[in-house]
Amino acid sequence: MDAVIASAYEILNSYKQLAERALAQVSDEQLHWRMDHDANSIAILMQHLAGNMQSRWTDFLTSDGEKPWRQRDEEFVDANASRAALMKQWEAGWQTLFSALEPLRHDHLMKTVKIRGVKHTVLQAVHRQVAHYSYHVGQIVTIARQVTGSGWKCLSIPRGQSLDYRPEPGSLR
């Protein structure tokens, strides 16, 4: 795997894990909470990410990333799916993504792929999706933080504890 692709793979995997640590803190009911009728719930964001990943990364190098079978608008309707059903979709999306990234090599980076008919280099398409997925994972974390309230367990450096995460001079930590 090319170093650029390996880096994207690592970053995407870290965002997957971040989202899953947030998901672990919310109840099944909270997965479907929305600030208002037009807002997205965590469940909707999970459906959208899964649908996007399935579409973009299936036959990544050989077909347009917006597949004719994708029903994007339906991804934004909360069908009140169970946590198990949402997690099954979620895992399928991420598996499709990671399976498409694994075989990519340096000589693929400047090849052209299409997303909605628009040409991108493989490198541009990968960066586009890293940005898209990190944006929505941030939304998932924010909603999870809001609905969890005082029971929330920080996913990064807790406030007031930054000094605990600074390495000693000369250490590798």
Residue pairs with C-beta under 8 A, 6 or more apart in sequence:
1 9
1 101
1 102
1 103
1 104
1 105
2 104
2 105
2 106
2 108
2 109
4 106
4 109
4 123
4 126
5 101
5 104
5 105
5 108
5 109
5 126
8 101
8 126
8 127
8 130
9 98
9 101
9 102
11 130
11 134
12 97
12 98
12 101
12 129
12 130
12 133
13 98
15 133
15 134
15 137
16 94
16 137
18 137
18 141
18 155
19 137
19 140
19 141
21 155
22 140
22 141
22 144
22 145
22 155
23 31
23 42
23 140
23 144
25 144
25 148
25 151
25 152
25 153
26 42
26 144
26 147
26 148
28 82
28 83
30 42
30 144
30 147
30 148
31 41
31 42
31 43
31 46
31 83
31 86
32 41
32 42
32 43
32 78
32 80
33 41
33 42
33 143
33 147
34 40
34 41
34 44
34 78
40 48
40 76
40 139
40 143
41 78
41 143
42 140
42 143
42 144
43 78
43 80
43 81
43 86
44 75
44 76
44 77
44 78
45 136
45 139
45 140
45 143
46 86
46 89
46 90
46 140
47 75
47 76
47 78
47 79
47 81
47 86
47 89
48 72
48 75
48 76
48 136
49 90
49 93
49 133
49 136
49 137
50 75
50 89
50 90
50 92
50 93
51 70
51 71
51 72
51 74
51 75
51 89
51 93
52 72
52 75
52 93
52 129
52 132
53 93
53 94
53 96
53 97
53 129
53 133
54 67
54 70
54 92
54 93
54 96
55 65
55 66
55 67
55 70
55 72
56 65
56 66
56 97
56 115
56 125
56 129
57 65
57 96
57 97
57 99
57 100
57 101
58 67
58 96
58 100
60 100
60 113
60 125
61 108
61 111
61 113
61 122
64 114
64 115
64 116
64 117
65 113
65 114
65 115
65 116
65 125
66 115
66 116
66 117
81 89
97 129
101 126
104 122
108 122
109 121
109 122
109 123
110 121
110 122
110 123
111 121
111 122
112 119
112 120
112 121
112 122
113 119
113 120
113 121
113 122
113 125
114 120
115 125
115 128
120 128
141 155
144 152
145 152
157 164
157 165
167 173
